[in-house]
Amino acid sequence: MIKKMKSKMPLPVWILTLAAFAIGTAEFVIAGILTQVSESLGITNGQAGNLITAYALAIVIGGPILTIWLARYDKKKVLLGLMGLFIVGNLISALTSDYTTLLISRILAGLTQGPFYGIGSVVATKLVSEKMSGQAVGQMFAGLTLANVLGVPGGAWIGNSWGWNTTFFIVAILGAIATLAIWYFIPILKESEAPTNIRSQLKVFKNPNLLASLMITILGWAGFMAFYGYISPIAEQVAGFNRSDVTWILVVVGIGLVIGNELGGKTADINVGKSLIFWVSLMILSLVIIGFVATNQWAFVLAAFFFGVVSFANVPSMQMRVMSYGAAAPELAATANISAFNIANALGGFLGGVVIDSPSLGVSAIPITATFIPILGLIYIIWQESKVHTAKKTN
């Protein structure tokens, strides 16, 4: 029988946080070592950016399918299996010097993220009392935020010091430590409920407001990875920083992400729709500012910090809107939103890659062109919120 802690977060939840940290670092670390990878493999920065897109698409396509398939099995064994695949994927990345092999290894590692976060969230809630369920999930996902504050800058520093292959090797070691901790500390969970009928869950997608919410996530978030995924070449080639400076720049942006997540949660509690309009508008503004000041080093850093705050402030509102309209099947809705975020990551990574490899545009054009999709998103949000407001007045 699992002993549920009433006031203190139990160690197994912290272990899930560690695993989420390793997985989140693997996803975003390419942003800090992109120029190293491109130079080492003799490819363009845009081709290196495809490593972002491949990882994101693996989450989008493989995540929901694996989650549905794995839901019937013992959750502890599933977590261990997913972490095993994650370790293998990153070890292949660490040992290869071939672009195609690296691309495949990123896909392997990416397949684990959606199922691990989805199933790990369920495990986290079962390890605590019902009143602490939300805190437990939040604690686990804090690993993703920490990955941006510590993992990505740390990975960039390791890559600068010992080569980008070493970065993936360290990520694999983190995954191995988390795997051993899961095996030793997380108990086997006794299932109290029969597996949920998938067909009944899929009916939630008949709600047009849920589909609109997922589209808001895609359009509103795509600008994040279009800029963040290429922050290393922008900092080096436009702002004129040394490669070693990218590490602390990523730390500054990461701190902005943490602050933004906190602020966004508070505004989302007040009004989700207005919060979305406010923060997406500011993210667009931040990208425009970066586009104009990027050649000034300190102005670039301040603008990038501002971007970090306002971009991650979008996340709580996007999540809350999806969960609100997907309440009939919250786990499936949450998984779908993870896919939506990663469709946006793939779209942003692709857009940035096209721009950076374009003879007529190039790296300096990325911040401005990164606003194109969020502008469409802002228009779509305003339209959807007006429809919701009209429907409420009618009822």
Order of alpha helices (4+ residues) and beta strands (2+ residues): alpha-alpha-alpha-alpha-alpha-alpha-alpha-alpha-alpha-alpha-alpha-alpha-alpha-alpha-alpha-alpha-alpha-alpha-alpha
